[in-house]
């Protein structure tokens, strides 16, 4: 019996070693999306994203930019299209992430930014198709930092990505991120 308990403990330790990457669950008005993050490949970006999750920054924000056959972008605007306050920008890690195998492929999550490569704050996008031109070095010599991948709920992303839009690629019907929580963490941790 003792051997069985020890063997079971070793198996559980091995399984948890493989499940070490943080996961974030987005509950949207269209359904649930679970994203696995890769801190060993984009440490600053993952830490930045998780801080916004912990601070509940994303709760009540919307997917404010949806472009069919490209991506869905959210995390920065409320339902009135007012931008939420953010912390200072995070350094662009697109080169490091790309060299470690992360690409702007279908289902990956990356940081949105301005023309300044080091301007990413809270806004992110999920690629709805492979977008190689966003990979390092990209069209501007920097690319966009990929830091995770959808592991559950890709059909929800697909549903959002075909939403009818108005001027500025804003969905006609508001799509809300009701909550964002790190899985395995209790509220307030």
N, C-alpha and C positions, 0 to 999 in steps of 0.2 A: 504494500500500500504506500509505503514511504517513497519508493521509487516512482510510482505513478504520480504522486504529488510533485516530486522534483521534476519529472519529465513534463508535466503539465505547466509548471512554472517556467521552465525553459522555453516551451512553445509560446506561452503568453509573452515572455520577454522578447522573443524573436519577432512576433507579430507586432508588438508595440514599437519595436525598432523600425519596422517598415512603415508604420503609420505615424512617424515622427513629424512629418510636414504638417504645419497648421492648416486647418480647413475652416472656411467661412461660409456660412449659410446666408444667402440673400432670400428673404421672403418678399416677393414682388406681387403686385396686383394681378399678374399673369401666372404666378406659380413660384415654386421653389427652385433655386439654383445653388449648387454647392461647388465651391472653388477650392482647389488645393493650391497652397502657396509654396514657393521654393526659396526659402531664406538662404540656402547655401549658394544660390546662383544670382540672387539680387537682394542682398541683405538690407541695404538702406531702404529700398522700395517696399519690401515686405514689412519691415518695422514701421514705416510711415503708414502703410495701408492698415495694419493691425491697430495702430494707435487711433486712427480715425474710426475703426470699427469699435474699439473699446470706448471711445468718447461718444458713441452713437451719432456721429456726424452724418452717416448715410441714412439714418431713419427719417422717413418723410421726404427724401429727395426723389427726383424723377429721372427717368431716362429721357433727357432733353434733346438728344440728337440721335436720330436713327436713319441710317443709310442702307437701303436694301443691297444685298450682295457685297457688303463691306463690313460694317460694325454697328454696335449699339453703345452709346456713351451716356454715362450718368455719374452721380456722386457729388454734384456741385450745386445744383439748382433745386429750389423748392417748387411747389406747384404753381407759384406765381411767376416763375422764371427769375426769381431773385437769387443771386449767388450767395451761398453761405460763406461766412468767414472761414479762413483756413490758417494753418500754421505756415512757417517759411517753406519754400520749395525744397525738394529733395534732388540730389545730384543724379544726373542721367546715368543709368547703369546698363544701357542697351548693349554696349560692346562686350562687357563682361558676361552678361546673361546670354548673348548670342554665342559667344565663344564656349559657353557651358551647355549649349544645345537648345536654348529657348528661342523660339521663332514666333513671329506673328502668324501663327497657323490658326485654322478654324478652332474655336472653343478656348483660345488662350485669352488671358486678361493682361492688359498693358496700361501704362499710365498715359493719360492725355497731357498735352503740354502746348505751349505756344511755340513760336519760331525759336525762342530761346531754349536750347536743349536742356538746361537745368531749371526749368520753370514748373515742373509737375508738382501739384499739391494734392488735392483730394480726388479730382476727376479721373475716372478710368474708362476704358472701353473694352468690350469683349468682341473679338474678331468673329464675324459670322461666316468668313471664308478665309482661305490662305491669303495673306497680304504681304507677300515677300518684299515689296517696295518699302515697307515700314521697318524691316530688319536693319540692324547695323550693317553698313554705314548709312543706309537709306538714301534718300534723294538730297539730304542736307548734310551728310557726313556724320550724322549722329544716330539716327534711328529712334525707335520708341521702345522703352523698356518693358519687356514681357516679364511677369513675375509669378504667374500661376496659370492654372488650367481648370476649366469646368469639368468636374468629374461626375456630376449628376445634374440633370435639368437642361441639357442642351436643347431639347424640344421647346422649352420655355424661351430660350435665347432666340431660337428660330422663329417662334411666334412673334416675339417683339420685333425682330428684324424685318418683318413684312408688314408692320403696322403702317396704315396710311399716315402721311405726314403733310404738314403745311409749310409755309415759308420758314427757312432756316433749318429744315429737316426735323422740326419739332413734331412729335406724334400728335395727330388730331385728338385722339383720346389719351388722356394722361395715363402714363404707366409709372406707378409709384414703387419705390423700394420702401416697403413698410418697415423692415428691420434687417440689420446685418449683425450677425453674431458669430463669434469664433466657437466652433464646435468643441466640446470637451471642456469648455470654460463656463463657469457659472456666471450669471449676470453680475456685473460689478467687479469682476476680476480683471 
